[in-house]
């Protein structure tokens, strides 16, 4: 008979005799049965109790199916990419949280602040594009080792910047590593995953972005509270270097995906701009542009909006952001799951429509603080839900020899276009207010996502192919 063994993590063994001696009286015979059943199941030495199931029923494993299907190397690969995305998010999102301090300490205008935000996003387009081409030629892992080191050094330079010009240069360099990490990491994971779980595996790796976002909020809040502002914002950047170095060391143990090892590596990236792949490149680029524009309009300016237009203190605004980030993480989970279950197109349409509705609600209603807090959750949920599926969509549009080049170009072309969002919102907020500027930009961006989603082919469950198989 099969059953559920309920475990206590970190405990010593709970064997049959332990169960037998822990009770007495009328249930003694039942415990003897439990003892025999627990003892007969491998790897359940730490079971606290055992619940028998009907004959023929398999034991329940609380790990998700897609994760159980991975071998040891694949699990290591997943976690190194998850952590890489988390560090990417941590270091990039720190800017949004220290922005109110820079506005006051350096006397920056909203336009200058928007330019600092735009610099990273725009340069990330170049970084992702170049990293994608290199990954198709030299390997996914070689490039991932390079991007995480580049990112660590440039983030440290941000913390050491002495003025606006130096910070602008450091943020531009940071964007190059940022773009490469996300583009190649998504391809690396997609080539490990099976067709029926690809969206979930890639999406869950990308959910590391929400984790990093939350860590950025926590680290910046602690640093800016405990340290003088001029020192606190610098410390937040420098601390982000340490996990990046740890990830680099861990990546030394990983292997290239078999899909890449079987590819010919003899094709130029220019093939994505001609022939049968041109349409995929155009649609993928427009999709990424809409998604990134909507997301970054929220991510860069949301903390400043809460403090400038709603009078929230730094600590109070972090509560709203905690709810926003929690929604973001669950959005990744839901989006990746729906991508495999409902399909890529339907998932994109649902989240884009939800984003439009919530943005219009925020901008057109005078909300009490409690209502704003509650709406932060669905806002974060829809803002990142689409990203739970875009990695799968873009990897499935291109063959192995062009996959990293295609995804790197599309994803980062979109992010480069989205680099206009912080600058445009900074300028238009002078007349519309930050809330109105954010809402207008988000609605336009997500309408574009809906249009492109209708034009894309449905790629759920397709097998990744080499050029020779297409």
VENJOBEL-V283677 format. One record per helix or strand of 2 or more residues. SS is the DSSP state (hx for helix, st for strand). FROM is the first residue (numbers start at 1). LEN is the number of residues. If there is no record, write none. Layout:
SS|FROM|LEN ; SS|FROM|LEN
This chain:
st|3|5 ; hx|16|6 ; hx|25|15 ; st|47|6 ; hx|65|4 ; hx|72|34 ; hx|110|29 ; hx|140|21 ; hx|164|27 ; hx|198|9 ; hx|208|19 ; hx|229|23 ; hx|258|5 ; hx|269|5 ; hx|275|36 ; hx|314|28 ; hx|344|21 ; hx|369|17 ; hx|387|10 ; hx|400|56 ; hx|467|3
